[in-house]
């Protein structure tokens, strides 16, 4: 039974490694990434959440307009804390 589990784990690891290798080869040949990354591209200006100080990407942050100023928040909880204060 233990041999079966070990063989199964090795097969899974080997298949993942081969899949990533094949994906890297395809990505290198086409020049296009296989999946979209959630990591922003270089050169994206980040803004600081005024409540907790976390830096966030403006496109993915919650925005609140106060007069002419735009404030960006990392979460609804931070936005609500700012509104309450």
Jmol script that loads the backbone (N, CA, C; Angstrom):
load data "model"
ATOM      1  N   UNK A   1       0.827  -1.204   0.000  1.00  0.00           N
ATOM      2  CA  UNK A   1       0.000   0.000   0.000  1.00  0.00           C
ATOM      3  C   UNK A   1       0.866   1.261   0.000  1.00  0.00           C
ATOM      4  N   UNK A   2       1.929   1.239   0.826  1.00  0.00           N
ATOM      5  CA  UNK A   2       2.794   2.411   0.904  1.00  0.00           C
ATOM      6  C   UNK A   2       3.530   2.638  -0.416  1.00  0.00           C
ATOM      7  N   UNK A   3       3.884   1.540  -1.108  1.00  0.00           N
ATOM      8  CA  UNK A   3       4.531   1.676  -2.413  1.00  0.00           C
ATOM      9  C   UNK A   3       3.608   2.359  -3.408  1.00  0.00           C
ATOM     10  N   UNK A   4       2.338   2.023  -3.363  1.00  0.00           N
ATOM     11  CA  UNK A   4       1.361   2.624  -4.265  1.00  0.00           C
ATOM     12  C   UNK A   4       1.289   4.132  -4.039  1.00  0.00           C
ATOM     13  N   UNK A   5       1.279   4.555  -2.786  1.00  0.00           N
ATOM     14  CA  UNK A   5       1.200   5.980  -2.461  1.00  0.00           C
ATOM     15  C   UNK A   5       2.469   6.689  -2.938  1.00  0.00           C
ATOM     16  N   UNK A   6       3.616   6.062  -2.734  1.00  0.00           N
ATOM     17  CA  UNK A   6       4.872   6.671  -3.170  1.00  0.00           C
ATOM     18  C   UNK A   6       4.915   6.770  -4.690  1.00  0.00           C
ATOM     19  N   UNK A   7       4.531   5.713  -5.376  1.00  0.00           N
ATOM     20  CA  UNK A   7       4.504   5.749  -6.845  1.00  0.00           C
ATOM     21  C   UNK A   7       3.527   6.803  -7.349  1.00  0.00           C
ATOM     22  N   UNK A   8       2.385   6.907  -6.724  1.00  0.00           N
ATOM     23  CA  UNK A   8       1.395   7.900  -7.123  1.00  0.00           C
ATOM     24  C   UNK A   8       1.953   9.314  -6.946  1.00  0.00           C
ATOM     25  N   UNK A   9       2.620   9.562  -5.818  1.00  0.00           N
ATOM     26  CA  UNK A   9       3.211  10.878  -5.571  1.00  0.00           C
ATOM     27  C   UNK A   9       4.299  11.182  -6.603  1.00  0.00           C
ATOM     28  N   UNK A  10       5.117  10.198  -6.923  1.00  0.00           N
ATOM     29  CA  UNK A  10       6.161  10.405  -7.929  1.00  0.00           C
ATOM     30  C   UNK A  10       5.575  10.681  -9.307  1.00  0.00           C
ATOM     31  N   UNK A  11       4.518   9.988  -9.663  1.00  0.00           N
ATOM     32  CA  UNK A  11       3.870  10.214 -10.952  1.00  0.00           C
ATOM     33  C   UNK A  11       3.283  11.617 -11.015  1.00  0.00           C
ATOM     34  N   UNK A  12       2.667  12.059  -9.935  1.00  0.00           N
ATOM     35  CA  UNK A  12       2.094  13.407  -9.903  1.00  0.00           C
ATOM     36  C   UNK A  12       3.190  14.455 -10.031  1.00  0.00           C
ATOM     37  N   UNK A  13       4.275  14.303  -9.277  1.00  0.00           N
ATOM     38  CA  UNK A  13       5.370  15.268  -9.347  1.00  0.00           C
ATOM     39  C   UNK A  13       6.016  15.283 -10.729  1.00  0.00           C
ATOM     40  N   UNK A  14       6.223  14.112 -11.306  1.00  0.00           N
ATOM     41  CA  UNK A  14       6.816  14.032 -12.635  1.00  0.00           C
ATOM     42  C   UNK A  14       5.917  14.665 -13.693  1.00  0.00           C
ATOM     43  N   UNK A  15       4.616  14.430 -13.595  1.00  0.00           N
ATOM     44  CA  UNK A  15       3.703  15.014 -14.584  1.00  0.00           C
ATOM     45  C   UNK A  15       3.646  16.538 -14.452  1.00  0.00           C
ATOM     46  N   UNK A  16       3.689  17.049 -13.217  1.00  0.00           N
ATOM     47  CA  UNK A  16       3.707  18.510 -13.037  1.00  0.00           C
ATOM     48  C   UNK A  16       4.976  19.116 -13.595  1.00  0.00           C
ATOM     49  N   UNK A  17       6.110  18.445 -13.356  1.00  0.00           N
ATOM     50  CA  UNK A  17       7.388  18.954 -13.859  1.00  0.00           C
ATOM     51  C   UNK A  17       7.400  18.967 -15.388  1.00  0.00           C
ATOM     52  N   UNK A  18       6.921  17.900 -15.988  1.00  0.00           N
ATOM     53  CA  UNK A  18       6.881  17.853 -17.452  1.00  0.00           C
ATOM     54  C   UNK A  18       5.912  18.886 -18.020  1.00  0.00           C
ATOM     55  N   UNK A  19       4.801  19.101 -17.333  1.00  0.00           N
ATOM     56  CA  UNK A  19       3.832  20.103 -17.781  1.00  0.00           C
ATOM     57  C   UNK A  19       4.445  21.501 -17.745  1.00  0.00           C
ATOM     58  N   UNK A  20       5.158  21.812 -16.670  1.00  0.00           N
ATOM     59  CA  UNK A  20       5.798  23.123 -16.585  1.00  0.00           C
ATOM     60  C   UNK A  20       6.915  23.273 -17.604  1.00  0.00           C
ATOM     61  N   UNK A  21       7.652  22.209 -17.829  1.00  0.00           N
ATOM     62  CA  UNK A  21       8.703  22.247 -18.833  1.00  0.00           C
ATOM     63  C   UNK A  21       8.113  22.508 -20.213  1.00  0.00           C
ATOM     64  N   UNK A  22       7.065  21.781 -20.562  1.00  0.00           N
ATOM     65  CA  UNK A  22       6.412  21.971 -21.854  1.00  0.00           C
ATOM     66  C   UNK A  22       5.837  23.389 -21.967  1.00  0.00           C
ATOM     67  N   UNK A  23       5.230  23.877 -20.906  1.00  0.00           N
ATOM     68  CA  UNK A  23       4.689  25.235 -20.925  1.00  0.00           C
ATOM     69  C   UNK A  23       5.776  26.271 -21.131  1.00  0.00           C
ATOM     70  N   UNK A  24       6.942  26.075 -20.509  1.00  0.00           N
ATOM     71  CA  UNK A  24       8.055  26.995 -20.697  1.00  0.00           C
ATOM     72  C   UNK A  24       8.575  26.987 -22.117  1.00  0.00           C
ATOM     73  N   UNK A  25       8.611  25.800 -22.705  1.00  0.00           N
ATOM     74  CA  UNK A  25       9.061  25.702 -24.093  1.00  0.00           C
ATOM     75  C   UNK A  25       8.087  26.430 -25.022  1.00  0.00           C
ATOM     76  N   UNK A  26       6.795  26.199 -24.827  1.00  0.00           N
ATOM     77  CA  UNK A  26       5.778  26.858 -25.663  1.00  0.00           C
ATOM     78  C   UNK A  26       5.817  28.365 -25.460  1.00  0.00           C
ATOM     79  N   UNK A  27       5.950  28.802 -24.206  1.00  0.00           N
ATOM     80  CA  UNK A  27       6.005  30.236 -23.929  1.00  0.00           C
ATOM     81  C   UNK A  27       7.236  30.863 -24.568  1.00  0.00           C
ATOM     82  N   UNK A  28       8.367  30.167 -24.540  1.00  0.00           N
ATOM     83  CA  UNK A  28       9.581  30.688 -25.151  1.00  0.00           C
ATOM     84  C   UNK A  28       9.480  30.782 -26.662  1.00  0.00           C
ATOM     85  N   UNK A  29       8.816  29.822 -27.280  1.00  0.00           N
ATOM     86  CA  UNK A  29       8.694  29.838 -28.738  1.00  0.00           C
ATOM     87  C   UNK A  29       7.699  30.884 -29.229  1.00  0.00           C
ATOM     88  N   UNK A  30       6.588  31.038 -28.509  1.00  0.00           N
ATOM     89  CA  UNK A  30       5.558  31.982 -28.953  1.00  0.00           C
ATOM     90  C   UNK A  30       5.788  33.390 -28.445  1.00  0.00           C
ATOM     91  N   UNK A  31       6.463  33.528 -27.302  1.00  0.00           N
ATOM     92  CA  UNK A  31       6.681  34.850 -26.726  1.00  0.00           C
ATOM     93  C   UNK A  31       5.497  35.349 -25.924  1.00  0.00           C
ATOM     94  N   UNK A  32       4.476  34.541 -25.773  1.00  0.00           N
ATOM     95  CA  UNK A  32       3.291  34.933 -25.014  1.00  0.00           C
ATOM     96  C   UNK A  32       3.178  34.068 -23.759  1.00  0.00           C
ATOM     97  N   UNK A  33       2.901  34.682 -22.623  1.00  0.00           N
ATOM     98  CA  UNK A  33       2.738  33.883 -21.411  1.00  0.00           C
ATOM     99  C   UNK A  33       1.490  32.999 -21.498  1.00  0.00           C
ATOM    100  N   UNK A  34       1.561  31.806 -20.885  1.00  0.00           N
ATOM    101  CA  UNK A  34       0.426  30.884 -20.919  1.00  0.00           C
ATOM    102  C   UNK A  34      -0.727  31.381 -20.059  1.00  0.00           C
ATOM    103  N   UNK A  35      -0.423  31.972 -18.920  1.00  0.00           N
ATOM    104  CA  UNK A  35      -1.470  32.438 -18.012  1.00  0.00           C
ATOM    105  C   UNK A  35      -1.208  33.889 -17.653  1.00  0.00           C
ATOM    106  N   UNK A  36      -2.275  34.568 -17.283  1.00  0.00           N
ATOM    107  CA  UNK A  36      -2.133  35.941 -16.805  1.00  0.00           C
ATOM    108  C   UNK A  36      -1.704  35.919 -15.355  1.00  0.00           C
ATOM    109  N   UNK A  37      -0.748  36.702 -15.037  1.00  0.00           N
ATOM    110  CA  UNK A  37      -0.253  36.786 -13.671  1.00  0.00           C
ATOM    111  C   UNK A  37      -0.995  37.887 -12.926  1.00  0.00           C
ATOM    112  N   UNK A  38      -1.183  37.699 -11.645  1.00  0.00           N
ATOM    113  CA  UNK A  38      -1.809  38.733 -10.835  1.00  0.00           C
ATOM    114  C   UNK A  38      -0.794  39.776 -10.387  1.00  0.00           C
ATOM    115  N   UNK A  39       0.460  39.560 -10.720  1.00  0.00           N
ATOM    116  CA  UNK A  39       1.509  40.498 -10.373  1.00  0.00           C
ATOM    117  C   UNK A  39       1.491  41.634 -11.386  1.00  0.00           C
ATOM    118  N   UNK A  40       1.455  42.890 -10.915  1.00  0.00           N
ATOM    119  CA  UNK A  40       1.436  44.006 -11.861  1.00  0.00           C
ATOM    120  C   UNK A  40       2.738  44.108 -12.630  1.00  0.00           C
ATOM    121  N   UNK A  41       2.662  44.681 -13.819  1.00  0.00           N
ATOM    122  CA  UNK A  41       3.839  44.888 -14.648  1.00  0.00           C
ATOM    123  C   UNK A  41       4.733  45.945 -14.010  1.00  0.00           C
ATOM    124  N   UNK A  42       5.977  45.954 -14.400  1.00  0.00           N
ATOM    125  CA  UNK A  42       6.894  46.962 -13.876  1.00  0.00           C
ATOM    126  C   UNK A  42       6.465  48.349 -14.321  1.00  0.00           C
ATOM    127  N   UNK A  43       6.724  49.323 -13.481  1.00  0.00           N
ATOM    128  CA  UNK A  43       6.414  50.694 -13.814  1.00  0.00           C
ATOM    129  C   UNK A  43       5.014  51.120 -13.412  1.00  0.00           C
ATOM    130  N   UNK A  44       4.249  50.240 -12.764  1.00  0.00           N
ATOM    131  CA  UNK A  44       2.911  50.598 -12.315  1.00  0.00           C
ATOM    132  C   UNK A  44       3.047  51.389 -11.017  1.00  0.00           C
ATOM    133  N   UNK A  45       2.485  52.585 -10.995  1.00  0.00           N
ATOM    134  CA  UNK A  45       2.533  53.411  -9.792  1.00  0.00           C
ATOM    135  C   UNK A  45       1.564  52.851  -8.760  1.00  0.00           C
ATOM    136  N   UNK A  46       2.058  52.643  -7.560  1.00  0.00           N
ATOM    137  CA  UNK A  46       1.213  52.131  -6.487  1.00  0.00           C
ATOM    138  C   UNK A  46       0.879  53.276  -5.542  1.00  0.00           C
ATOM    139  N   UNK A  47      -0.243  53.152  -4.854  1.00  0.00           N
ATOM    140  CA  UNK A  47      -0.678  54.167  -3.901  1.00  0.00           C
ATOM    141  C   UNK A  47      -0.800  53.526  -2.527  1.00  0.00           C
ATOM    142  N   UNK A  48      -0.720  54.351  -1.497  1.00  0.00           N
ATOM    143  CA  UNK A  48      -0.755  53.857  -0.124  1.00  0.00           C
ATOM    144  C   UNK A  48      -2.143  54.004   0.476  1.00  0.00           C
ATOM    145  N   UNK A  49      -2.606  52.939   1.098  1.00  0.00           N
ATOM    146  CA  UNK A  49      -3.871  52.942   1.828  1.00  0.00           C
ATOM    147  C   UNK A  49      -3.696  53.865   3.038  1.00  0.00           C
ATOM    148  N   UNK A  50      -4.561  54.896   3.214  1.00  0.00           N
ATOM    149  CA  UNK A  50      -4.379  55.835   4.316  1.00  0.00           C
ATOM    150  C   UNK A  50      -4.669  55.235   5.696  1.00  0.00           C
ATOM    151  N   UNK A  51      -5.325  54.093   5.768  1.00  0.00           N
ATOM    152  CA  UNK A  51      -5.662  53.501   7.065  1.00  0.00           C
ATOM    153  C   UNK A  51      -4.560  52.579   7.557  1.00  0.00           C
ATOM    154  N   UNK A  52      -4.199  51.578   6.759  1.00  0.00           N
ATOM    155  CA  UNK A  52      -3.228  50.576   7.226  1.00  0.00           C
ATOM    156  C   UNK A  52      -1.845  50.757   6.624  1.00  0.00           C
ATOM    157  N   UNK A  53      -1.699  51.586   5.594  1.00  0.00           N
ATOM    158  CA  UNK A  53      -0.401  51.851   5.014  1.00  0.00           C
ATOM    159  C   UNK A  53       0.040  50.863   3.949  1.00  0.00           C
ATOM    160  N   UNK A  54      -0.826  49.931   3.571  1.00  0.00           N
ATOM    161  CA  UNK A  54      -0.498  48.956   2.547  1.00  0.00           C
ATOM    162  C   UNK A  54      -0.459  49.628   1.179  1.00  0.00           C
ATOM    163  N   UNK A  55       0.535  49.270   0.375  1.00  0.00           N
ATOM    164  CA  UNK A  55       0.593  49.782  -0.991  1.00  0.00           C
ATOM    165  C   UNK A  55      -0.282  48.913  -1.883  1.00  0.00           C
ATOM    166  N   UNK A  56      -1.098  49.546  -2.711  1.00  0.00           N
ATOM    167  CA  UNK A  56      -2.017  48.837  -3.597  1.00  0.00           C
ATOM    168  C   UNK A  56      -1.915  49.407  -5.009  1.00  0.00           C
ATOM    169  N   UNK A  57      -2.252  48.573  -5.985  1.00  0.00           N
ATOM    170  CA  UNK A  57      -2.311  49.006  -7.380  1.00  0.00           C
ATOM    171  C   UNK A  57      -3.661  49.695  -7.575  1.00  0.00           C
ATOM    172  N   UNK A  58      -3.694  50.911  -8.091  1.00  0.00           N
ATOM    173  CA  UNK A  58      -4.958  51.643  -8.212  1.00  0.00           C
ATOM    174  C   UNK A  58      -6.041  50.898  -8.992  1.00  0.00           C
ATOM    175  N   UNK A  59      -5.665  50.110  -9.992  1.00  0.00           N
ATOM    176  CA  UNK A  59      -6.667  49.392 -10.780  1.00  0.00           C
ATOM    177  C   UNK A  59      -7.388  48.318  -9.970  1.00  0.00           C
ATOM    178  N   UNK A  60      -6.750  47.807  -8.927  1.00  0.00           N
ATOM    179  CA  UNK A  60      -7.338  46.719  -8.141  1.00  0.00           C
ATOM    180  C   UNK A  60      -7.794  47.175  -6.766  1.00  0.00           C
ATOM    181  N   UNK A  61      -7.672  48.454  -6.467  1.00  0.00           N
ATOM    182  CA  UNK A  61      -8.014  48.972  -5.146  1.00  0.00           C
ATOM    183  C   UNK A  61      -9.430  49.545  -5.140  1.00  0.00           C
ATOM    184  N   UNK A  62      -9.959  49.707  -3.945  1.00  0.00           N
ATOM    185  CA  UNK A  62     -11.247  50.372  -3.769  1.00  0.00           C
ATOM    186  C   UNK A  62     -10.978  51.871  -3.694  1.00  0.00           C
ATOM    187  N   UNK A  63     -11.725  52.663  -4.449  1.00  0.00           N
ATOM    188  CA  UNK A  63     -11.491  54.088  -4.504  1.00  0.00           C
ATOM    189  C   UNK A  63     -12.634  54.832  -3.828  1.00  0.00           C
ATOM    190  N   UNK A  64     -12.272  55.890  -3.121  1.00  0.00           N
ATOM    191  CA  UNK A  64     -13.249  56.764  -2.486  1.00  0.00           C
ATOM    192  C   UNK A  64     -12.856  58.193  -2.818  1.00  0.00           C
ATOM    193  N   UNK A  65     -13.790  58.968  -3.373  1.00  0.00           N
ATOM    194  CA  UNK A  65     -13.515  60.358  -3.709  1.00  0.00           C
ATOM    195  C   UNK A  65     -13.937  61.243  -2.557  1.00  0.00           C
ATOM    196  N   UNK A  66     -13.005  62.059  -2.090  1.00  0.00           N
ATOM    197  CA  UNK A  66     -13.270  63.021  -1.024  1.00  0.00           C
ATOM    198  C   UNK A  66     -12.914  64.386  -1.587  1.00  0.00           C
ATOM    199  N   UNK A  67     -13.942  65.125  -1.999  1.00  0.00           N
ATOM    200  CA  UNK A  67     -13.702  66.394  -2.680  1.00  0.00           C
ATOM    201  C   UNK A  67     -13.046  66.125  -4.026  1.00  0.00           C
ATOM    202  N   UNK A  68     -11.888  66.728  -4.234  1.00  0.00           N
ATOM    203  CA  UNK A  68     -11.139  66.477  -5.467  1.00  0.00           C
ATOM    204  C   UNK A  68     -10.090  65.383  -5.300  1.00  0.00           C
ATOM    205  N   UNK A  69      -9.930  64.919  -4.078  1.00  0.00           N
ATOM    206  CA  UNK A  69      -8.912  63.913  -3.793  1.00  0.00           C
ATOM    207  C   UNK A  69      -9.487  62.512  -3.942  1.00  0.00           C
ATOM    208  N   UNK A  70      -8.710  61.617  -4.508  1.00  0.00           N
ATOM    209  CA  UNK A  70      -9.108  60.221  -4.628  1.00  0.00           C
ATOM    210  C   UNK A  70      -8.252  59.396  -3.674  1.00  0.00           C
ATOM    211  N   UNK A  71      -8.918  58.625  -2.819  1.00  0.00           N
ATOM    212  CA  UNK A  71      -8.228  57.768  -1.867  1.00  0.00           C
ATOM    213  C   UNK A  71      -8.437  56.314  -2.274  1.00  0.00           C
ATOM    214  N   UNK A  72      -7.395  55.521  -2.113  1.00  0.00           N
ATOM    215  CA  UNK A  72      -7.443  54.111  -2.498  1.00  0.00           C
ATOM    216  C   UNK A  72      -7.263  53.252  -1.263  1.00  0.00           C
ATOM    217  N   UNK A  73      -8.051  52.176  -1.180  1.00  0.00           N
ATOM    218  CA  UNK A  73      -8.037  51.293  -0.022  1.00  0.00           C
ATOM    219  C   UNK A  73      -7.797  49.858  -0.459  1.00  0.00           C
ATOM    220  N   UNK A  74      -7.129  49.089   0.426  1.00  0.00           N
ATOM    221  CA  UNK A  74      -6.811  47.701   0.105  1.00  0.00           C
ATOM    222  C   UNK A  74      -8.010  46.780   0.330  1.00  0.00           C
ATOM    223  N   UNK A  75      -8.952  47.194   1.177  1.00  0.00           N
ATOM    224  CA  UNK A  75     -10.080  46.321   1.485  1.00  0.00           C
ATOM    225  C   UNK A  75     -11.295  47.157   1.891  1.00  0.00           C
ATOM    226  N   UNK A  76     -12.471  46.543   1.859  1.00  0.00           N
ATOM    227  CA  UNK A  76     -13.662  47.255   2.338  1.00  0.00           C
ATOM    228  C   UNK A  76     -13.574  47.621   3.819  1.00  0.00           C
ATOM    229  N   UNK A  77     -12.865  46.816   4.604  1.00  0.00           N
ATOM    230  CA  UNK A  77     -12.722  47.102   6.036  1.00  0.00           C
ATOM    231  C   UNK A  77     -11.965  48.413   6.248  1.00  0.00           C
ATOM    232  N   UNK A  78     -10.876  48.615   5.498  1.00  0.00           N
ATOM    233  CA  UNK A  78     -10.116  49.865   5.624  1.00  0.00           C
ATOM    234  C   UNK A  78     -10.941  51.057   5.152  1.00  0.00           C
ATOM    235  N   UNK A  79     -11.684  50.868   4.077  1.00  0.00           N
ATOM    236  CA  UNK A  79     -12.533  51.953   3.581  1.00  0.00           C
ATOM    237  C   UNK A  79     -13.578  52.333   4.622  1.00  0.00           C
ATOM    238  N   UNK A  80     -14.183  51.345   5.257  1.00  0.00           N
ATOM    239  CA  UNK A  80     -15.211  51.610   6.258  1.00  0.00           C
ATOM    240  C   UNK A  80     -14.625  52.270   7.499  1.00  0.00           C
ATOM    241  N   UNK A  81     -13.402  51.887   7.900  1.00  0.00           N
ATOM    242  CA  UNK A  81     -12.738  52.536   9.035  1.00  0.00           C
ATOM    243  C   UNK A  81     -12.482  54.000   8.725  1.00  0.00           C
ATOM    244  N   UNK A  82     -12.081  54.303   7.472  1.00  0.00           N
ATOM    245  CA  UNK A  82     -11.827  55.691   7.092  1.00  0.00           C
ATOM    246  C   UNK A  82     -13.114  56.494   7.110  1.00  0.00           C
ATOM    247  N   UNK A  83     -14.185  55.917   6.608  1.00  0.00           N
ATOM    248  CA  UNK A  83     -15.478  56.619   6.597  1.00  0.00           C
ATOM    249  C   UNK A  83     -15.967  56.889   8.015  1.00  0.00           C
ATOM    250  N   UNK A  84     -15.736  55.951   8.930  1.00  0.00           N
ATOM    251  CA  UNK A  84     -16.225  56.104  10.300  1.00  0.00           C
ATOM    252  C   UNK A  84     -15.447  57.173  11.067  1.00  0.00           C
ATOM    253  N   UNK A  85     -14.184  57.382  10.691  1.00  0.00           N
ATOM    254  CA  UNK A  85     -13.355  58.357  11.424  1.00  0.00           C
ATOM    255  C   UNK A  85     -13.636  59.778  11.018  1.00  0.00           C
TER     256      UNK A  85
END
end "model"
wireframe off; spacefill off
backbone 0.3
color backbone group
